[in-house]
Amino acid sequence: MKNNIMNVLKGMIIGVANIIPGVSGGTLMIILGIYEDVINTISHFFSNLKKNILFILPLGIGMIISILLLSKVISFSLEKYPFATTIFFIGLIIGGLPLLWKRASASKNKFSNWLVFLITFGIVLLFTFIKSNDAVVSLTNLDLLGYFKLFIIGIISAATMVIPGISGSFVLMLLGYYEPIVNTIRDLTKFSNLGNNILILIPFGIGIIIGIVLVAKVLEFLFKKYPVKTNYGVLGFVIASIISIVIPILNVHPSILEVFIAFILFILGGIVSYKLGEK
């Protein structure tokens, strides 16, 4: 029961991370100590169905709760208090770094390991400095090609959700699909234009499922075959993600009160992720 409650809390944190452009759900899964478990569960979901469902269900419930109940709160906080809100997420990431570093540095610090670290670090920075595409794709009157594109976008989105350090929502923004997909989901929750919205989300959802399974299989292979290098690569993704989150608030000028609140939230975020990562 205690583990289920902890996984619901972890799912809530991951759910919030996945709806904020710039924050990676994969990074938070690593920080919370469930990344490899999630990858293995997805890769072998039907081999031990009952056990896997009991593990993944609380996470899914937590994600749904956070998306439905906290997404508006987080959006409001980002709009009104971007500095404090962003610092909180940085605290969440930094709080999990000691445990991540302990895993990555368990073996000899070979040059090849640090090379992998630099490559993954550079990939995240590359995504960070790519300018978002202002063009927004229209999802009205889609033809067969349009639905196929949604399927491919779903696969791409899933891959970036699972790979740490790269924000799935940011990639959707680059491709021009973030706003129309979010609007479609919002309209669906209001039971508006149900038939059309369901037709849009079905190929996108199928793409997400297939993408998650494919990426999970690749990552599982890497963790088993090259565990040390994979952990160094993950470390590069995570540390670079801190930079990608910080950059948007460099031009923000917070009040003294918001700086104080940000400091408290930073400490709180670090403690929460460190404690949850130990469980």
Sequence and secondary structure as in RCSB ss.txt:
>XXXX:A:sequence
MKNNIMNVLKGMIIGVANIIPGVSGGTLMIILGIYEDVINTISHFFSNLKKNILFILPLGIGMIISILLLSKVIS
FSLEKYPFATTIFFIGLIIGGLPLLWKRASASKNKFSNWLVFLITFGIVLLFTFIKSNDAVVSLTNLDLLGYFKL
FIIGIISAATMVIPGISGSFVLMLLGYYEPIVNTIRDLTKFSNLGNNILILIPFGIGIIIGIVLVAKVLEFLFKK
YPVKTNYGVLGFVIASIISIVIPILNVHPSILEVFIAFILFILGGIVSYKLGEK
>XXXX:A:secstr
 HHHHHHHHHHHHHHHHHTSTT  HHHHHHHTT HHHHHHHHHTTTTTHHHHHHHHHHHHHHHHHIIIIIHHHHH
HHHHH HHHHHHHHHHHHHHHHHHHHHHHTTS   HHHHHHHHHHHHHHHHHHHS         SS  HHHHHHH
HHHHHHHHHHHHSTTS HHHHHHHHT HHHHHHHHHHHHTT SHHHHHHHHHHHHHHHHHHHHHHHHHHHHHHHH
SHHHHHHHHHHHHHHHHHHHHGGGTT    HHHHHHHHHHHHHHHHHHHHHHH 
